Each structure stands twice: as C-alpha cells, then as structure tokens.
Amino acid sequence: MHLLLETPIAITDLANLGTAGLMGAMWLWERRTSRQRDQQLDESHSRILADRIQLDQLITLVRQNTEALTRLTTTQEQFLQRFSGDLK
C-alpha cells in the first residue's frame, strides 16, 4: 500500500474510483512495475553477455601470453645451452 501512496494519484481520487476502479488502478500499477522489472532484467542479461565476451577475450589473451612466454623461455634455455657449450 505504501507504494500506492507514492504514485501521483491522490487518495481522494482512489476513493472515488470504487472497488473496481481501485483494483484497476492496482493492476495498472502492477503492470508498470512489471515492465520496469522486465527492462531491468533485459539490461542485466545484456551486461552479463557483454561481460562474458570480454572474459572470453581476456582468457584467450592470457593463453596467448602464456604460450609466448613458454616459447621465449624455451628459446632462452636453448640459447644458454649453446652458449655454454661454445665456451667449453
């Protein structure tokens, strides 16, 4: 009932509507809040999907960086083995 009081409709206007009118006003109010809730859910779903795409890109980047560091380490080890072999 508290939320009904926050709507721009005055209490006297609600009283003049009668029971059927009051039920109709409550139905309209519920539909409006349902629409807002649905819109919030749609926006949240879109954000989640966008975050998932960004997370997939981040995971791919981390894998590529790991592979590059592994190749670099292997190359450095091979170079050090050759270099230390040439010194002997």
N, C-alpha and C positions, 0 to 999 in steps of 0.2 A: 504494500500500500504506500510505503514511503516513496517509492519510485514514481507512483502515480501523481504524488503531490509535486514532484519536480517538473512535470510536464506543464506546458503553457496553459492548459485548460484549467479554468478556475473551479473551485469546489462547487460553487452555486450552479455553474454550467453542467457539471456532472449530475447534480441532484435533479436538475430539470430534465435530464435525458430519460430518467426512469430506469427500471431494471434492465430492459432490453438494450437501451441506449448505453448504459454503463457497461454491460457485457460486450457490446460492440466496440466501445472505446478501449476496453481492456484488450480485446482481440487485436485491434489496430496497433496498440502499443506493443503487444507481444510480437506481432509481425515485424514491426520496425526494429525491435531489439534482435530478433532472429536474423534479419537481413544484415544488421551490423555484425553480429557474431559470425555469420557465414562469410562476410567480407574479410573479417579478421583471420578466419581460418584459411581462406584462399591466399591472403597475403603471407601468412606464416608458411604455408605449403610452398609458395614460390620462393621464399627466402631459404627454406630448407633445401630445395632443389638446387638453388644457386650455390649454396654453401657446399653441397655435395660435389658439384662440378669443380669448384675451387679446391676442395680437398683432394679430389682425384688428380688434379693438375699438380698439386703440391707433392703427392705421393710419387707421381711419375718423375718429377724433378729430383726428389731425394734419391730415387733408384738410379737415375742417370748420373747424379753426382757420386753415388757410391761406386758405380761401375767405373767412372772416370778415375776416382781415387785408387781403386784396386789396380787398374791398368798402370797408373802412374807409379804406384808402389812396386809393382812387378818390374816395370822398366828400370826403376832406380836400383832395385836389387840386382838385376841382370847387369847393369852398368857397373855397379860396385864389384860384382864378381869378376867381370872382365878387367876392370881397372886394377883390382888387387892381384889378379893373375898376371897382368903385364908387369907389375912391379917386382915379382919374384924372379 
